[in-house]
Amino acid sequence: MAWFYLITAGLSEIVWAFGLKESHGFTILGWSLLTIAFLIVSFGLFSMSMKAIPIGTAYAVFTGIGAAGTAIIGMIFLSEGISFWKIVSLLVLLSGIIGLKLVDGNDAKKEAK
């Protein structure tokens, strides 16, 4: 369940990051409220995930999902430009996130023995 919380927290980070852009400095009420709501959800789920996932892994995955997702949203919806090196960098970032998940699972199995 901790990994579900962590992934959902990372996805929520994408929403609040986009909301920050769309709220125009918290001057648009709807976007401002959405941003604040997803900030609370994101950090709440993130803190719940750290009850079972080491902080280094949790924080790296949380920020990685948020950074990669926000970059993708920016490229698709905000015309921030797509380049070969952006895609390569995002793939490297996502590989690192998946690697941390796999390593964390192996560490937990070793500790249980």
Buried (B, 14 or more C-beta within 10 A) or exposed (E): EBBEBBBBBBBBBBBBBBBBBBBEEEEBEEBBEBBBBBBEBBBEBBEBBBEBBEEEBBBBBBBBBBBBBBBBBBBEEEEEEEEEEBEEBBEEBBEBBEEBBEEBEEEEEEEEE
